Amino acid sequence: MRLFYTLLFFSCLHLISQNRGNVWELDQIQIDFNVTTNTVLTNTSNTVSSQSSICNTNGEVILNYDGLTLYDKNSQIIKSNERFGKAYNSVIFKKIGCNSKYYLFETKAFRTPNQGVPREINIVPKLYYSQYEIDELGNVTVIEEDVLYFETSIYSGLTAYVNDEVQKVWVVVRNGINLFTIEVNERGPESHQISKLGDPKILKYFVDGRDQMYNVFNDLKINPKGDKIITFIRTNNYLTLEKEFIEADGYIQILTFDKETGEAGDYFTQTTIEKGETATNLFHPLVGEIQGDKLYTAIRTRYLPFGLPPEHFLYEYDLSHPDIKSTEKFIFKQPLTNILDIQIGPDRELYMVTLGLEADTFLGRIDNGSVTRLQNTSAMSILELPSYPQSYFVSNFFVKNLCYGDVIEFATDLVENAVSFQWDFGDGNTSNVMVPSHTYLDSGNHTIQLEVSDDNGETYFYSKDITVKDELVSTTLPDEVFICSNEEPIEIDAGLFETFLWSTGETTRKIKVKEPGVYTVFVSNKDCCVGELKTTLIENLAPVIDDISYDELDNYATIYASGAEPLTYILDEEVIQDDNVFRDLSFGTHKMKVIDANGCEISSDFDVRLNIPEYFSPNGDGINDVFKIPQLRGNLDFELQIFDRHRRLIRNFKNQEVLWDGTFSGQQIIADDYWYFLNVNGQIFKGHFSKLN
């Protein structure tokens, strides 16, 4: 069987890399980025406000998480945080090298009663991950769930960066002054490395209750290019019953990030661009996002008097400038309004949600230094925008090292206003269409080259090496398997793989089959490559034993059988012959087997009885001259004793051929009746016979 490997290249202004974040579920509205680069808001009956989600390559939501409950594409519940409070942060991404498996990383804490306060609270969050498998129909299977990665307490910062070029995902979390970078590859989460940040002046874990210390709150973002990490930190001091604060500081820090190695800048390379007053009794961190080289962040005002909520100022900073602080540009402020979240979208535009008076609670977009209100959300519960790995929204030219037979996703949205394309597929084939398709006939290494020209006459060159992995083959599953019509179900073995899905619905390596036909199994290996294996079960009619005849006098049996010629005859699994006659049989039960040309067999038990003569006449005429029992032979354990009418023992045979000429002490005995006593393997036979003249 040969599978053909097809490479599809997608290139146009409106195509966004991978489509993984193309639908946002926000309580009762949906933002669909699949149709156009313009924002499309649709009213929906959905009441989930996504904290994180992911779409398939068609831009359809397949996992949706609100921090408490995880839903599949049909809004069916996959899991619910019954033991935990709402996750502080979460992110979902596809497992490297595997088209069907997905990870959910989240920071969350166990729920526990708060003494003296009649409700539950969230305490020290830790980092957990889960792994799910999704088939082509959207059915979700739990592989791992709520696995604790760190025993160490983790604060709320969590983000991820997917680097398809090096086939790794970097999950980044923050714990105090430590920034942990976790490598997640085709084998799963592995080692982590630590980078130290500036001391954020941690006071105590956050506890939701009165007379408690407030903690450091922070947010983490890696820009789409993967060269910067931004952390937003807020510290509060002791909150008294009178809601008084000692001075509190907020920080916005920038560190370098290496998307190839996952290393973050250390304490000496970080940049602090803001130290604002953030004292408040509301549980909201500083928020922000990067668009190109511009950072947009919300800075809180000082705590306002008379119980009024604090306000946010939205600022823009130029990260490419050597003095970032000097580039500060005021963008937006609304009285008594908080900016809850800022998130870049698949269209590379910035979106934000606010909380304020009814007229000032809205979903908006940041456009060229101003804020455009898209929809009032005062009747909805939108406290955050869905979190995605920012690399999903970067212009790119990449291809993953996929498996033999797979369709490669290829994004080429690097050049705006592109008018011409020239592809070289690395195997002698080329194309000049915008979205070509190409089939590789074999696995191996290929270099893809792309030349793109825009409407200004500029030409751009790109190159990428790809590896088409080997086809999955089995050494234990033949193309054809034969089964005999009289056999029990036989076992077929798919081989050494990680997962199995048979056309029968079974998911084990080996299955038993009986009915003739084609059996298909989809298997995957440790690289998450998926292959389709097939075997055909062919039924052969088994031979039939019509009769077994036995000649007691001459001690031979004849087997009469029919079936696919030539037939092979076997006696007691030892004597194998083409002849259907077996001679010199011993007393007892024998197994007669017939095997046809296809290897099908039939067997039958056959009993050989003792032929003890009623008389003999040793007169030399050649007829019944000796007393004999031909079935006493082989490995039988026997003893035969012959007595005269006076009970005198005149002949004894022990495990030897029974042939007696009628003599005793060299003389012929008289014609008379004689008695025998025979013990064969513990079985007793008694009787008499006559000697004639």
C-alpha positions in Angstrom: 0.0 0.0 0.0 1.3 3.4 -0.9 0.1 6.6 0.6 0.6 9.9 -1.2 1.9 12.9 0.7 0.2 16.2 -0.3 1.7 19.6 0.6 -0.8 22.5 0.5 0.5 26.1 0.6 -1.9 28.8 1.7 -1.1 32.4 0.8 -3.3 35.5 0.8 -3.7 38.6 2.8 -6.8 37.3 4.7 -5.3 34.0 5.7 -4.0 34.0 9.3 -1.4 31.5 10.3 -3.0 28.2 11.3 -6.5 29.6 12.1 -6.0 28.4 15.7 -7.5 31.5 17.3 -10.1 32.5 14.7 -13.3 32.4 16.8 -13.7 34.1 20.1 -16.6 33.2 22.4 -17.5 36.1 24.7 -20.5 35.3 26.7 -23.4 36.3 24.3 -21.3 37.4 21.4 -18.9 35.7 19.0 -16.1 37.3 17.0 -15.4 35.3 13.8 -12.1 36.1 12.1 -12.6 33.4 9.4 -14.7 35.5 7.0 -12.7 38.7 6.6 -10.1 40.9 8.3 -12.9 43.2 9.4 -14.3 42.4 12.8 -17.6 40.4 12.6 -19.6 40.3 15.8 -22.5 37.8 16.0 -25.1 37.4 18.7 -25.1 33.9 20.1 -26.9 31.9 22.8 -23.5 30.9 24.1 -22.9 31.9 27.7 -19.3 30.9 28.0 -16.8 33.7 28.1 -13.6 32.0 27.0 -10.5 32.3 29.1 -8.7 30.1 26.5 -9.8 28.2 23.4 -8.5 26.7 20.2 -9.8 26.1 16.7 -8.9 23.5 14.2 -7.3 24.4 10.8 -10.7 25.2 9.5 -11.2 27.9 12.2 -13.8 25.9 14.1 -13.7 25.9 17.9 -12.9 22.4 19.2 -12.0 23.2 22.8 -13.4 26.1 24.8 -12.4 26.8 28.5 -13.8 29.5 30.8 -11.4 28.7 33.6 -14.0 26.4 35.3 -15.4 24.2 32.6 -13.9 22.8 29.4 -16.3 22.2 26.5 -15.9 20.4 23.2 -17.1 21.6 19.8 -20.7 20.6 20.6 -20.7 22.5 23.9 -20.5 19.2 25.8 -18.7 19.3 29.1 -15.3 17.5 29.1 -14.2 18.5 32.6 -15.2 20.8 35.4 -13.0 22.2 38.1 -15.0 20.8 41.0 -12.0 20.6 43.3 -10.6 23.9 42.2 -11.5 27.5 41.9 -11.5 29.3 38.6 -8.2 29.1 36.9 -6.1 32.3 37.2 -4.7 31.8 33.7 -4.9 29.1 31.0 -3.6 28.4 27.5 -4.4 25.7 25.0 -2.2 24.5 22.2 -1.8 21.6 19.9 0.8 19.0 20.8 4.0 19.3 18.7 4.1 16.7 15.8 0.6 15.4 16.5 -2.5 16.5 14.7 -5.0 15.1 17.2 -3.6 15.9 20.7 -3.9 19.1 22.7 -2.5 20.4 25.9 -4.3 22.7 28.4 -1.9 24.4 30.9 -3.4 26.5 33.7 -2.6 28.0 37.1 -5.3 27.3 39.7 -5.8 26.4 43.4 -7.8 24.1 45.4 -11.0 25.3 47.0 -11.1 25.3 50.8 -13.4 26.8 53.4 -12.3 30.2 54.8 -12.7 30.1 58.6 -15.1 32.7 59.8 -16.4 33.5 56.3 -19.3 31.4 55.0 -17.9 30.9 51.5 -15.1 29.1 49.7 -11.9 30.8 48.6 -9.0 30.3 46.3 -5.6 29.9 47.9 -2.1 29.4 46.6 -2.3 28.6 42.8 -0.1 25.9 41.2 0.6 24.9 37.7 -1.4 22.0 36.2 -1.7 20.5 32.7 -4.1 18.2 30.9 -3.8 16.4 27.6 -6.7 15.5 25.3 -7.1 13.7 22.0 -9.7 14.9 19.4 -10.8 12.7 16.5 -12.0 13.9 13.1 -15.6 14.1 14.4 -14.6 16.3 17.3 -14.9 13.5 19.9 -12.6 14.2 22.9 -10.7 11.5 24.8 -9.0 12.4 28.1 -5.3 11.2 28.1 -4.1 13.1 31.2 -6.0 15.5 33.4 -5.0 18.0 36.1 -1.5 16.7 36.3 0.5 18.8 38.9 3.7 20.1 37.2 5.1 22.2 40.0 4.8 21.5 43.7 6.0 25.1 44.0 3.3 27.8 44.3 2.9 29.8 41.1 1.5 33.3 40.7 -1.0 34.1 38.1 1.3 34.8 35.2 1.1 32.2 32.4 1.7 32.3 28.7 3.0 30.1 25.9 4.9 30.4 22.6 4.7 27.9 19.8 7.8 27.6 17.7 7.0 25.4 14.8 10.5 25.8 13.3 12.2 24.0 16.2 9.2 21.9 17.0 8.8 23.1 20.6 6.4 25.0 22.7 7.6 27.2 25.5 5.3 27.5 28.5 6.3 30.4 30.7 5.1 30.9 34.3 6.1 33.3 37.0 6.8 32.5 40.7 8.0 35.6 42.6 11.3 36.7 41.2 11.7 33.5 39.1 10.4 33.0 35.6 10.1 29.4 34.6 10.4 28.3 31.0 9.0 24.8 30.3 9.8 22.9 27.1 6.9 21.0 25.7 7.8 18.8 22.7 6.5 15.7 21.0 7.2 13.7 24.2 5.3 16.2 26.4 6.4 18.6 29.1 10.1 18.2 30.0 12.8 20.2 31.8 12.4 23.8 32.8 14.9 26.6 33.2 14.8 29.5 35.5 15.5 33.2 34.9 15.6 35.7 37.7 13.6 38.9 37.5 13.7 42.0 39.7 12.4 41.5 43.2 8.6 42.4 43.0 8.4 42.9 46.8 6.2 40.0 47.6 4.3 40.4 50.8 2.0 37.4 51.2 -0.2 35.1 49.2 -3.4 36.6 48.0 -6.4 35.4 50.1 -9.9 36.5 49.3 -11.2 37.7 52.6 -11.0 40.5 55.1 -7.9 41.4 57.2 -5.6 39.7 54.8 -2.5 40.5 52.9 -2.6 41.2 49.2 -0.2 39.5 46.9 1.7 40.4 43.8 -0.5 40.1 40.7 1.2 39.9 37.3 0.4 39.2 33.7 2.8 37.7 31.2 2.9 38.2 27.4 5.4 37.1 24.7 5.1 39.2 21.6 4.2 37.4 18.3 7.8 37.7 17.0 9.0 35.8 20.1 11.8 38.1 21.1 10.3 39.9 24.1 8.5 39.0 27.4 6.5 41.6 29.1 5.4 41.3 32.7 2.9 43.5 34.4 3.2 43.5 38.2 1.2 45.1 40.9 2.0 45.0 44.6 -0.3 46.0 47.5 0.4 46.3 51.1 -1.7 45.6 54.1 -5.4 46.3 53.7 -7.1 47.3 57.0 -10.8 47.1 57.9 -11.0 50.8 57.0 -9.6 49.9 53.5 -6.5 52.0 54.0 -3.4 51.3 51.9 0.2 51.8 52.6 2.0 52.9 49.3 1.9 50.3 46.6 3.9 50.1 43.4 3.2 48.8 39.9 5.8 47.7 37.4 5.9 47.1 33.7 9.1 45.1 32.8 10.5 43.9 29.5 12.9 41.0 29.1 14.5 39.5 26.0 13.2 36.1 25.0 14.9 33.5 22.7 12.2 31.5 20.9 14.8 29.0 19.8 16.0 28.1 23.3 13.3 29.4 25.6 15.8 31.5 27.5 14.6 34.7 29.0 16.7 37.8 29.8 18.1 37.9 33.3 17.9 40.6 36.0 20.4 42.8 34.4 18.9 42.9 30.9 15.3 43.7 32.0 13.8 47.1 31.4 11.4 48.8 33.7 9.3 51.4 31.8 6.7 52.3 34.4 6.4 52.6 38.2 2.9 53.6 38.8 0.7 54.0 41.8 -1.8 51.1 41.8 -3.2 50.9 45.3 -6.7 49.5 45.1 -9.0 47.0 46.7 -10.1 45.5 43.4 -8.6 42.3 42.2 -7.3 43.3 38.8 -3.7 43.3 37.6 -2.1 45.6 35.1 -2.8 44.5 31.6 -1.2 45.1 28.2 -0.3 43.7 24.8 2.3 44.2 22.0 1.4 45.0 18.4 4.4 45.1 16.2 7.0 47.2 18.2 4.3 49.0 20.1 3.3 48.2 23.7 -0.2 49.2 24.8 -0.8 49.0 28.5 -3.3 50.2 31.1 -1.9 52.2 34.0 -4.1 52.5 37.1 -4.6 55.8 38.9 -4.3 56.2 42.6 -7.2 54.9 44.7 -10.0 57.4 44.5 -11.9 58.8 47.5 -15.5 58.2 48.4 -15.4 54.6 47.5 -15.1 55.3 43.8 -13.3 52.7 41.6 -9.9 53.5 40.2 -9.4 54.4 36.6 -7.1 53.3 33.8 -5.0 55.3 31.5 -4.2 53.5 28.2 -0.6 54.3 27.0 1.4 53.4 23.9 5.2 52.8 24.1 7.7 52.3 21.3 9.7 49.2 22.2 12.3 49.8 19.4 13.4 53.1 20.9 16.4 53.1 23.2 14.5 55.2 25.8 11.1 53.4 25.9 9.7 55.6 28.7 10.3 58.7 26.6 7.9 57.5 23.9 4.9 57.3 26.2 1.8 58.4 24.3 -1.7 58.8 25.9 -4.4 56.8 24.1 -7.6 56.5 26.1 -9.2 57.3 29.5 -12.8 57.0 30.6 -13.9 58.2 34.0 -14.6 55.5 36.5 -13.6 52.8 34.0 -11.2 49.9 34.3 -9.5 48.2 31.3 -9.8 44.5 32.2 -7.9 42.9 29.3 -6.0 43.6 26.1 -5.4 40.9 23.5 -4.1 40.8 20.0 -6.4 39.1 17.5 -5.8 36.9 14.4 -6.2 40.0 12.3 -3.3 41.5 14.2 -5.5 44.2 15.6 -5.8 44.9 19.4 -9.0 44.3 21.3 -9.9 45.4 24.8 -12.7 45.0 27.3 -13.6 47.5 29.9 -15.7 47.7 33.1 -17.3 50.9 34.2 -20.7 52.6 34.2 -23.3 50.9 32.0 -22.4 53.1 29.0 -18.7 52.6 29.5 -18.7 48.7 29.7 -17.8 47.7 26.2 -15.7 45.6 23.8 -13.4 47.8 21.8 -10.5 47.9 19.3 -7.4 50.0 19.4 -7.0 51.7 16.0 -4.0 53.9 15.2 -3.8 55.5 18.6 -7.5 55.6 19.4 -10.2 53.3 20.8 -13.2 52.2 18.7 -16.2 50.9 20.6 -17.5 47.7 19.0 -20.3 46.6 21.3 -21.7 47.5 24.7 -21.3 44.5 27.1 -22.9 45.8 30.2 -25.4 43.0 30.2 -22.7 40.4 29.8 -20.0 38.8 31.9 -16.8 39.5 30.0 -13.8 40.0 32.4 -11.1 38.8 30.0 -10.4 37.9 26.4 -9.3 34.4 25.3 -5.6 33.8 25.7 -3.6 32.3 22.8 0.0 31.6 22.1 0.9 34.9 20.3 2.9 33.0 17.7 -0.4 32.0 16.2 -0.9 35.6 15.0 2.4 36.4 13.4 3.1 36.6 9.7 5.1 33.5 8.8 6.5 31.2 6.3 6.8 27.8 8.0 6.0 24.2 7.6 6.2 21.4 10.2 8.1 18.2 9.8 5.0 16.2 9.3 4.3 12.6 8.6 4.1 10.5 5.4 0.6 10.9 4.0 -0.3 14.0 5.9 -1.4 17.4 4.4 1.1 20.0 5.5 -0.2 23.4 6.6 1.9 26.1 4.9 1.4 29.8 5.7 2.8 32.4 3.3 1.3 35.7 4.5 4.6 37.4 4.8 4.2 39.8 2.0 1.3 42.2 1.9 -0.2 43.1 -1.6 1.6 40.1 -3.1 0.9 39.8 -6.9 3.1 36.8 -8.0 4.5 33.6 -6.5 7.1 31.2 -7.7 7.4 27.9 -5.8 10.2 25.3 -6.0 9.2 22.2 -4.1 12.7 20.8 -4.0 12.1 17.7 -6.1 12.2 19.2 -9.6 8.6 20.4 -9.5 7.6 24.1 -9.5 4.4 26.2 -9.5 3.5 29.9 -10.0 0.0 29.8 -8.5 -0.8 31.5 -5.3 -2.1 28.3 -3.6 -0.5 25.3 -5.2 -0.7 21.7 -4.2 2.0 19.2 -4.5 2.4 15.5 -3.9 5.7 13.9 -2.8 5.9 10.3 -3.8 8.5 9.4 -1.1 9.5 10.3 2.3 12.8 12.2 2.9 14.2 15.8 3.1 13.2 18.6 0.7 14.0 22.3 0.5 11.1 24.5 -0.3 11.9 27.8 -1.9 9.5 30.7 -2.5 9.9 33.9 -4.4 7.2 36.6 -3.9 6.7 39.9 -5.6 4.4 42.7 -4.4 2.6 45.4 -6.3 5.5 47.8 -5.8 7.9 45.6 -7.7 9.7 44.4 -4.6 10.8 40.7 -4.6 11.2 38.6 -1.5 12.9 35.2 -1.2 12.2 32.5 1.4 13.5 29.0 2.0 12.5 26.2 4.3 13.8 22.6 4.8 11.1 20.0 5.4 11.3 16.3 6.3 8.6 14.0 5.1 8.7 11.2 7.8 8.7 7.6 6.9 5.4 5.7 6.2 4.2 3.7 9.2 4.4 0.0 8.4 3.8 -3.1 10.4 6.0 -6.2 10.5 3.3 -8.2 12.2 0.2 -7.4 10.1 0.3 -9.2 6.7 -1.6 -8.0 3.7 -3.7 -11.1 3.8 -4.7 -13.5 6.6 -6.4 -16.9 6.0 -8.9 -18.4 8.3 -10.5 -21.8 8.1 -14.3 -22.1 8.2 -14.2 -24.4 11.2 -11.7 -22.3 13.3 -12.3 -20.2 16.3 -11.6 -16.4 15.8 -7.9 -15.8 15.1 -5.7 -13.0 16.5 -4.2 -10.3 14.3 -1.5 -7.9 15.6 -1.1 -4.3 14.4 2.5 -4.1 15.7 4.5 -1.8 18.0 2.7 1.6 18.0 1.4 4.0 20.5 -2.3 4.1 19.7 -4.7 1.9 17.7 -8.2 2.4 16.3 -9.6 -0.6 14.4 -12.5 -0.5 12.0 -14.2 -2.7 14.5 -14.0 0.1 17.1 -11.4 -1.7 19.2 -8.4 0.3 20.5 -6.0 -2.5 21.4 -2.9 -3.7 19.6 -4.3 -7.1 19.0 -7.9 -8.1 18.1 -9.6 -11.4 17.4 -11.5 -11.7 14.1 -13.7 -14.3 12.5 -15.7 -12.8 9.6 -13.9 -12.6 6.3 -13.3 -9.1 4.9 -11.0 -6.1 5.1 -9.9 -4.9 8.5 -8.4 -1.4 8.9 -6.5 0.1 11.8 -5.3 3.6 12.3 -2.1 3.6 14.3 0.2 6.4 15.7 3.7 6.3 16.9 5.7 8.3 19.5 6.0 11.2 17.0 2.2 11.3 16.7 2.4 10.2 13.1 -0.7 8.5 12.0 -0.9 5.7 9.5 -3.6 3.4 8.0 -2.9 -0.3 8.0 -5.0 -2.9 6.3 -5.3 -6.7 6.2 -7.8 -8.9 4.4 -9.2 -11.9 6.1 -9.9 -14.7 3.6 -11.9 -17.7 4.6 -11.0 -21.2 3.4 -13.4 -24.1 3.5 -12.0 -26.6 6.0 -11.5 -30.3 4.9 -14.1 -32.8 6.0 -13.5 -36.3 7.4 -16.2 -38.4 5.9 -15.4 -41.7 7.6 -12.7 -43.8 9.3 -12.8 -47.6 8.7 -10.8 -50.1 10.8 -9.7 -53.6 10.0 -9.3 -55.4 13.4 -7.7 -58.5 12.0 -4.9 -56.8 10.1 -4.9 -53.8 12.4 -5.1 -50.8 10.0 -7.3 -47.8 9.7 -8.3 -45.9 6.5 -9.3 -42.2 6.6 -11.8 -41.0 4.0 -11.6 -37.2 3.7 -12.4 -34.4 1.2 -10.9 -30.9 0.8 -8.4 -28.8 -1.1 -5.8 -31.2 -2.6 -3.2 -32.3 -1.7 -4.3 -33.6 1.7 -1.9 -34.5 4.4 -2.7 -37.2 7.1 -1.4 -37.1 10.6 -1.6 -39.7 13.4 -1.2 -38.5 17.0 0.8 -35.4 15.8 3.7 -37.8 15.1 3.2 -39.8 12.0 2.8 -37.5 8.9 2.1 -39.0 5.5 0.3 -38.6 2.2 -1.2 -42.0 2.4 -4.6 -42.2 4.1 -4.0 -45.6 5.6 -2.3 -46.1 9.0 -1.1 -49.6 9.9 0.0 -51.4 13.1 -2.1 -49.3 15.4 -1.9 -49.7 19.2 -4.8 -50.2 21.5 -6.5 -46.9 22.7 -7.7 -43.6 21.4 -5.8 -42.0 18.5 -6.2 -38.5 17.0 -6.6 -38.6 13.2 -5.9 -35.2 11.5 -6.3 -34.1 7.9 -4.7 -30.8 6.6 -5.5 -29.4 3.2 -3.5 -27.4 0.7 -4.4 -24.1 2.5 -3.3 -25.2 5.9 -6.9 -25.8 7.2 -7.3 -28.9 9.3 -9.9 -31.2 10.7 -9.3 -33.8 13.3 -11.3 -36.7 14.9 -10.6 -39.1 17.7 -10.6 -42.8 16.8 -10.7 -45.8 19.2 -8.7 -48.9 18.4 -10.2 -51.9 20.1 -8.4 -55.1 21.2 -8.9 -58.1 18.8 -8.6 -61.1 21.1 -9.1 -64.3 19.0 -11.7 -66.8 20.2 -9.6 -69.7 19.0 -6.4 -70.7 17.2 -5.2 -74.0 15.6 -1.4 -74.4 15.3 -1.7 -77.2 12.7 0.6 -75.7 10.1 -2.1 -75.0 7.5 -1.3 -71.2 7.6 -4.7 -70.3 9.0 -4.9 -69.1 12.7 -1.6 -71.0 13.4 -0.7 -68.6 16.3 -2.6 -66.8 19.1 -2.0 -63.1 18.6 -3.3 -59.7 19.7 -1.8 -57.2 17.2 -3.0 -54.0 19.1 -0.7 -54.7 22.1 2.3 -52.7 20.8 4.0 -49.4 20.9 4.3 -47.7 24.3 1.5 -49.7 26.0 2.2 -51.0 29.5 0.6 -54.4 29.6 0.8 -57.9 31.0 -1.0 -61.0 29.5 -1.4 -64.2 31.5 -2.8 -67.5 30.1 -4.1 -70.3 32.3 -5.3 -73.8 31.8 -8.5 -75.1 33.4 -6.5 -76.1 36.5 -5.5 -72.4 36.9 -1.9 -73.3 36.0 0.0 -70.4 34.4 1.3 -71.7 31.1 2.2 -68.5 29.3 3.0 -64.9 30.2 3.6 -61.8 28.0 4.8 -58.5 29.5 5.3 -55.5 27.2 6.3 -57.7 24.3 4.7 -58.8 21.1 1.9 -61.3 21.7 2.5 -64.3 19.3 2.0 -67.8 20.9 2.3 -71.1 19.0 0.4 -73.2 21.6 3.5 -74.8 23.3 4.4 -75.2 26.9 7.9 -76.3 27.9 8.5 -77.1 24.2 5.5 -79.3 23.8 2.2 -78.6 22.2 -0.6 -78.3 24.8 -3.7 -80.4 24.4 -6.8 -79.0 22.6 -8.9 -77.4 25.2 -10.3 -74.1 26.6 -7.8 -71.7 28.1 -8.4 -68.5 30.2 -6.6 -65.2 30.0 -6.1 -62.2 32.3 -4.9 -58.9 30.6 -3.9 -55.7 32.3 -3.4 -52.8 29.8 -2.4 -49.5 31.4 -4.5 -50.4 34.4 -7.5 -51.6 32.4 -8.5 -55.3 33.0 -9.8 -57.7 30.4 -10.8 -61.3 31.3 -12.0 -64.2 29.1 -11.2 -67.5 27.5 -10.4 -68.9 24.0 -10.0 -72.4 22.6 -7.0 -74.3 21.2 -8.0 -76.5 18.3 -6.0 -79.3 16.6 
